[in-house]
Amino acid sequence: MKKRKLCVVTGTRAEYGLLYWLMKAIEADADLALQLIVTGMHLSPEFGLTYKEIEKEFKIDKKIEMLLSSDTPVGISKSMGLAQISFAEAYEELKPDMLIVLGDRYEIFSATSAAMIARIPIVHLHGGETTEGAFDESIRHCITKMSHLHFTATEAYRKRVIQLGEAPSRVFNVGGMGIENIKRLQLLSKDAFEQAIDFKLNTKNLLVTFHPVTLENATAQEQFQVLLHALDGLKDTHLIFTKANSDTNGRVINQMIDAYVSHNTHKAIGFTSLGQVRYLSALQFMDAVVGNSSSGLAEAPSFNIGTINIGDRQKGRIKASSVIDCEPTIEGIENALEKLYSPTFQEVLKQVENPYGDGCASEKIVEILKVVELAKSLKKTFYDLEGVQ
């Protein structure tokens, strides 16, 4: 029997971490063959050449260069065009039976567009979510409309994909992919973690990740400066920064992290990429994730720690009771930090439940992808919302 070729695309460190166990499950299945295309930030020295970490675990079938030395709107649009050309050529060579993509980034939009034209059935993970402060919102819904099978992180997101006109029989709520990492990875002890990052933790510790709000004009520098000012006033607190993605104006944030860390080596350290094991290990010992990263919503609640979610980048996502939303102002962030360390909120953290599932997403996805009829998957009928339960 011919193996079904499932082609996975990854362009960022965070996305690769979410896809890891699914790729392992595909590799381990006798009826399936994994193809892997690596692109985007993975191939950039500026973002840590993270493809080298991937090569330790998987065979990479294609590396697709697309990042230009610009994070301007013109530069990113050129990157998208270059990527679509290269993906079209890669699909022609690899001839996958299905394409698997996750999320909402612009390189994934290019990968999906080329696959749609090539008549390759597209599997989309983590659709139906909303991020009202980023153009990821529009990209995510566009990918949904180009895709043929959908695996969502919550039932509310499943209903939203159906609301976009996708047939309920093609949309499956399997839970969030990040929970699986927490359940299955062997995380580091405190001593091993400190040794791995060459940095000692303090009485209080915060993990800071802040990305540009891509639907706002030139707010990255101003908002991140406000955050640094608020953090600088904390006592007995060490800060671990992870750098921004290759979004519009992301480089200005990374330059500010470098400058802050260089002047505060006694209490701060920065990383282009911690990697999955070190990142999730860090969450064990943090008081909170601070910034506007989706991991503060998806993974942090599983460690019963707080999340200070700043501004609008994640507006619209489902959030656990451990998430404190605040405005990107000195007063807003300082009030959120005060609430984080209050006895009342610390009691709330002990009872937090992660709303993103049971950590068995990969197993559920593989079982469906093994049996879906490829010949019937390409043609879709718009599903009228009337009658949706």
C-alpha positions as CSV (number, residue, x, y, z in Angstrom):
1,M,0.0,0.0,0.0
2,K,1.3,3.4,-1.0
3,K,2.0,5.7,2.0
4,R,0.1,8.9,2.2
5,K,2.5,11.9,2.0
6,L,1.7,14.6,4.5
7,C,3.7,17.8,4.0
8,V,4.2,20.1,7.0
9,V,5.3,23.7,6.7
10,T,7.0,25.6,9.6
11,G,8.4,29.1,9.6
12,T,8.8,30.0,13.3
13,R,10.2,28.5,16.5
14,A,6.9,28.8,18.3
15,E,4.9,27.1,15.5
16,Y,7.5,24.3,15.2
17,G,7.1,23.6,18.9
18,L,3.3,23.2,18.4
19,L,3.8,20.9,15.4
20,Y,6.5,18.7,17.0
21,W,4.4,15.9,18.3
22,L,2.2,15.8,15.3
23,M,5.2,15.3,13.1
24,K,6.5,12.6,15.4
25,A,3.1,10.8,15.2
26,I,3.2,11.0,11.4
27,E,6.7,9.6,11.3
28,A,5.7,6.7,13.5
29,D,2.7,5.7,11.5
30,A,3.3,2.9,9.0
31,D,0.6,4.3,6.6
32,L,2.0,7.8,6.5
33,A,5.1,9.6,5.2
34,L,6.3,12.9,6.6
35,Q,7.5,15.6,4.3
36,L,8.9,18.8,6.0
37,I,9.4,22.3,4.5
38,V,11.2,24.8,6.6
39,T,11.1,28.5,5.8
40,G,10.9,32.0,7.3
41,M,12.7,32.7,10.6
42,H,14.2,29.2,10.8
43,L,16.7,30.1,8.0
44,S,17.7,33.5,9.3
45,P,20.9,34.1,11.3
46,E,19.1,37.1,12.9
47,F,16.5,34.8,14.4
48,G,18.9,32.0,15.5
49,L,19.1,29.6,12.5
50,T,16.6,27.4,14.3
51,Y,16.5,25.0,11.4
52,K,19.6,23.4,12.9
53,E,17.6,22.3,15.9
54,I,14.9,20.9,13.6
55,E,17.5,18.8,11.7
56,K,18.4,17.0,15.0
57,E,14.9,15.6,15.1
58,F,13.6,15.4,11.5
59,K,14.7,15.2,7.9
60,I,14.1,18.5,6.2
61,D,12.9,18.0,2.6
62,K,13.0,21.6,1.5
63,K,14.4,24.9,2.8
64,I,12.6,27.9,1.3
65,E,14.4,31.2,1.7
66,M,12.0,34.2,1.9
67,L,13.1,36.6,4.6
68,L,14.5,39.8,3.2
69,S,16.6,42.2,5.4
70,S,13.5,44.3,6.0
71,D,10.5,44.3,8.3
72,T,8.7,47.1,6.5
73,P,5.3,46.5,4.8
74,V,7.0,46.5,1.4
75,G,9.7,44.1,2.5
76,I,7.2,41.6,4.0
77,S,5.0,41.8,0.9
78,K,8.1,41.0,-1.3
79,S,8.9,38.1,1.1
80,M,5.4,36.7,0.6
81,G,5.7,36.9,-3.2
82,L,9.1,35.2,-3.2
83,A,7.8,32.5,-0.9
84,Q,4.8,31.7,-3.0
85,I,7.0,31.1,-6.1
86,S,9.3,28.8,-4.1
87,F,6.5,26.9,-2.5
88,A,4.9,26.2,-5.9
89,E,8.2,24.7,-7.1
90,A,8.6,22.7,-4.0
91,Y,5.2,21.1,-4.3
92,E,5.8,20.3,-7.9
93,E,8.9,18.3,-6.8
94,L,7.6,16.7,-3.6
95,K,4.0,16.0,-4.8
96,P,2.5,15.8,-1.3
97,D,-1.0,14.2,-0.8
98,M,-1.9,16.8,1.8
99,L,-0.4,20.0,3.2
100,I,-0.5,20.7,6.9
101,V,-0.2,24.3,8.2
102,L,-0.7,26.0,11.5
103,G,-1.9,29.4,12.4
104,D,-1.8,32.7,10.8
105,R,1.5,34.1,9.7
106,Y,2.3,35.6,6.3
107,E,4.7,32.8,5.2
108,I,1.9,30.3,5.9
109,F,-0.5,32.3,3.8
110,S,2.1,32.0,0.9
111,A,2.4,28.3,1.4
112,T,-1.3,27.8,1.5
113,S,-2.0,29.9,-1.6
114,A,0.5,27.9,-3.7
115,A,-1.0,24.6,-2.5
116,M,-4.5,25.8,-3.3
117,I,-3.5,26.6,-6.9
118,A,-1.7,23.2,-7.1
119,R,-4.9,21.4,-6.0
120,I,-3.3,19.9,-2.9
121,P,-5.8,19.3,0.0
122,I,-4.9,21.7,2.9
123,V,-5.2,20.9,6.6
124,H,-5.4,23.9,8.8
125,L,-4.6,23.8,12.6
126,H,-5.7,26.5,15.1
127,G,-8.2,28.2,12.9
128,G,-11.3,30.1,14.1
129,E,-9.3,32.2,16.6
130,T,-9.3,36.0,16.8
131,T,-6.5,38.5,17.3
132,E,-8.1,41.8,16.6
133,G,-4.8,43.8,17.0
134,A,-2.9,42.0,14.2
135,F,-3.3,41.4,10.5
136,D,-2.8,37.7,11.5
137,E,-6.6,37.9,12.0
138,S,-7.3,38.3,8.3
139,I,-4.6,35.9,7.3
140,R,-6.0,33.2,9.6
141,H,-9.5,33.5,8.2
142,C,-8.1,33.5,4.6
143,I,-6.2,30.3,5.3
144,T,-9.4,28.8,6.6
145,K,-11.2,29.5,3.4
146,M,-8.4,28.0,1.3
147,S,-8.3,24.9,3.5
148,H,-10.2,21.6,3.3
149,L,-9.9,20.1,6.8
150,H,-9.8,22.1,10.1
151,F,-8.6,21.2,13.6
152,T,-9.4,23.8,16.2
153,A,-8.3,24.3,19.8
154,T,-11.7,24.9,21.4
155,E,-15.4,24.3,20.6
156,A,-16.0,28.0,20.3
157,Y,-13.3,28.2,17.6
158,R,-14.8,25.2,15.8
159,K,-18.1,27.0,15.7
160,R,-16.4,30.1,14.3
161,V,-14.8,28.1,11.4
162,I,-18.3,26.8,10.6
163,Q,-19.6,30.4,10.7
164,L,-17.0,31.1,8.0
165,G,-18.9,28.6,5.8
166,E,-17.0,25.4,6.4
167,A,-19.0,22.2,6.6
168,P,-19.2,20.8,10.2
169,S,-18.1,17.4,9.0
170,R,-14.7,19.0,8.0
171,V,-14.1,20.8,11.3
172,F,-12.8,19.0,14.4
173,N,-12.1,20.3,17.9
174,V,-9.0,18.5,19.1
175,G,-7.7,21.0,21.6
176,G,-4.6,23.2,21.6
177,M,-1.3,21.7,20.3
178,G,0.8,23.4,23.0
179,I,-0.7,21.3,25.8
180,E,0.9,18.2,24.4
181,N,4.4,19.6,24.8
182,I,3.7,20.3,28.5
183,K,2.5,16.7,29.0
184,R,5.2,14.9,27.0
185,L,8.4,16.9,27.2
186,Q,10.9,16.1,30.0
187,L,11.3,19.6,31.5
188,L,14.4,20.8,33.3
189,S,14.9,21.2,37.1
190,K,15.6,24.7,38.4
191,D,19.3,24.0,38.7
192,A,19.5,22.5,35.3
193,F,17.5,25.4,33.8
194,E,19.7,28.0,35.4
195,Q,22.8,26.2,34.1
196,A,21.2,25.9,30.6
197,I,20.7,29.7,30.3
198,D,23.7,30.7,32.4
199,F,21.5,32.9,34.6
200,K,20.4,32.8,38.2
201,L,16.7,33.2,39.1
202,N,15.6,35.6,41.9
203,T,12.8,35.7,44.4
204,K,10.5,36.9,41.7
205,N,10.9,36.1,38.0
206,L,9.1,37.2,34.8
207,L,9.3,36.0,31.2
208,V,8.8,38.8,28.8
209,T,7.7,38.5,25.2
210,F,6.3,41.4,23.3
211,H,5.5,41.5,19.5
212,P,4.4,44.5,17.4
213,V,0.7,45.1,17.1
214,T,0.7,44.9,13.3
215,L,-2.6,46.8,12.8
216,E,-1.3,49.8,14.6
217,N,1.1,52.3,13.0
218,A,4.6,52.6,14.7
219,T,3.4,51.8,18.2
220,A,6.1,49.1,18.9
221,Q,8.8,51.3,20.2
222,E,6.5,53.5,22.3
223,Q,4.6,50.6,23.9
224,F,7.7,48.5,24.6
225,Q,9.5,51.5,26.2
226,V,6.5,51.8,28.5
227,L,6.7,48.1,29.4
228,L,10.5,48.4,30.2
229,H,9.8,51.4,32.4
230,A,7.2,49.5,34.4
231,L,9.4,46.5,34.7
232,D,12.4,48.6,35.8
233,G,10.7,49.6,39.0
234,L,10.3,46.1,40.3
235,K,12.3,44.9,43.3
236,D,14.0,41.5,43.7
237,T,12.8,40.6,40.2
238,H,14.8,39.0,37.3
239,L,13.6,39.3,33.7
240,I,14.0,36.8,30.9
241,F,13.3,38.3,27.5
242,T,12.5,36.3,24.3
243,K,12.7,38.4,21.1
244,A,10.0,39.4,18.7
245,N,9.1,37.6,15.5
246,S,9.9,38.9,12.0
247,D,6.7,41.0,12.1
248,T,6.5,44.6,10.9
249,N,8.7,46.7,13.2
250,G,9.9,43.7,15.1
251,R,13.5,44.6,14.9
252,V,13.1,47.8,16.9
253,I,11.8,45.7,19.9
254,N,14.8,43.4,19.6
255,Q,17.2,46.3,19.5
256,M,15.6,47.7,22.7
257,I,15.9,44.3,24.4
258,D,19.6,44.1,23.6
259,A,20.1,47.7,24.9
260,Y,18.2,47.0,28.1
261,V,19.9,43.7,28.8
262,S,23.4,45.2,28.2
263,H,22.7,47.9,30.9
264,N,21.0,45.4,33.3
265,T,23.1,42.2,33.2
266,H,22.6,41.8,36.9
267,K,18.8,41.2,36.5
268,A,18.0,40.6,32.8
269,I,18.9,38.3,30.0
270,G,17.6,38.0,26.4
271,F,17.2,35.2,23.9
272,T,16.5,35.1,20.2
273,S,15.0,31.6,20.9
274,L,14.9,29.5,24.1
275,G,13.7,26.4,22.3
276,Q,10.7,24.4,23.5
277,V,12.4,22.6,26.4
278,R,14.0,25.7,27.9
279,Y,11.0,27.9,27.3
280,L,8.5,25.5,28.9
281,S,11.0,24.7,31.7
282,A,11.2,28.4,32.4
283,L,7.4,28.6,32.9
284,Q,7.7,26.3,35.9
285,F,9.7,29.0,37.7
286,M,8.1,32.2,36.6
287,D,5.5,34.3,38.4
288,A,4.1,35.3,35.0
289,V,4.4,35.7,31.3
290,V,4.4,39.4,30.5
291,G,3.7,40.9,27.0
292,N,1.4,39.9,24.2
293,S,2.5,36.4,23.2
294,S,-0.1,33.7,22.5
295,S,1.8,31.4,24.8
296,G,0.7,33.4,27.7
297,L,-2.8,32.4,26.9
298,A,-2.2,28.8,25.6
299,E,0.5,27.4,27.7
300,A,1.1,29.5,30.8
301,P,-2.3,28.6,32.5
302,S,-1.1,24.9,32.6
303,F,1.7,26.0,35.0
304,N,-0.7,27.9,37.3
305,I,1.2,31.1,36.7
306,G,-0.1,34.5,35.7
307,T,-0.2,36.2,32.4
308,I,-0.1,40.0,31.9
309,N,-1.6,40.5,28.5
310,I,-0.8,44.0,27.2
311,G,-2.8,45.8,24.6
312,D,-4.9,44.5,21.7
313,R,-2.6,41.9,19.9
314,Q,-4.5,39.0,21.5
315,K,-7.9,40.7,21.8
316,G,-10.6,38.2,21.1
317,R,-8.9,35.0,22.2
318,I,-10.4,32.7,24.8
319,K,-8.5,33.3,28.1
320,A,-8.2,31.5,31.4
321,S,-8.8,33.2,34.8
322,S,-5.0,33.5,35.1
323,V,-4.8,36.2,32.4
324,I,-4.8,39.9,33.4
325,D,-5.6,42.2,30.5
326,C,-4.2,45.7,30.6
327,E,-3.6,48.8,28.5
328,P,-0.1,49.5,27.2
329,T,0.4,52.4,29.6
330,I,2.6,52.8,32.7
331,E,-0.4,52.9,35.0
332,G,-2.1,49.9,33.3
333,I,1.0,47.7,33.5
334,E,1.9,48.7,37.0
335,N,-1.7,48.0,38.2
336,A,-1.5,44.5,36.5
337,L,1.7,43.7,38.2
338,E,0.3,44.8,41.6
339,K,-2.7,42.5,40.9
340,L,-0.5,39.6,39.9
341,Y,1.3,39.6,43.3
342,S,-1.9,40.2,45.4
343,P,-2.9,37.4,47.7
344,T,-6.3,37.2,46.2
345,F,-5.0,36.6,42.7
346,Q,-2.4,34.1,43.9
347,E,-5.2,32.1,45.3
348,V,-7.0,32.3,41.9
349,L,-3.9,30.8,40.2
350,K,-4.0,27.7,42.3
351,Q,-7.4,26.8,40.7
352,V,-6.7,27.7,37.1
353,E,-7.8,25.3,34.3
354,N,-6.4,25.6,30.8
355,P,-9.3,26.0,28.3
356,Y,-7.3,24.5,25.5
357,G,-7.9,20.8,25.9
358,D,-6.4,17.6,27.2
359,G,-3.1,17.4,25.3
360,C,-4.0,14.6,22.9
361,A,-4.4,16.6,19.7
362,S,-1.8,14.9,17.6
363,E,-3.3,11.4,18.0
364,K,-6.7,12.6,17.1
365,I,-5.5,14.5,14.0
366,V,-3.5,11.5,12.7
367,E,-6.4,9.1,13.0
368,I,-8.6,11.5,10.9
369,L,-5.9,12.2,8.2
370,K,-5.3,8.5,7.7
371,V,-8.9,7.8,6.6
372,V,-10.1,11.0,4.9
373,E,-11.0,10.6,1.2
374,L,-8.6,12.8,-0.7
375,A,-10.5,12.7,-4.0
376,K,-13.6,14.2,-2.3
377,S,-11.8,16.8,-0.2
378,L,-10.9,19.4,-2.8
379,K,-14.5,20.5,-3.8
380,K,-16.2,22.4,-1.0
381,T,-19.8,23.7,-0.6
382,F,-20.3,26.9,1.4
383,Y,-22.1,25.8,4.5
384,D,-25.1,28.1,5.3
385,L,-25.1,29.0,9.0
386,E,-28.8,28.3,9.3
387,G,-29.2,25.0,11.2
388,V,-25.8,25.1,13.0
389,Q,-26.2,23.7,16.5
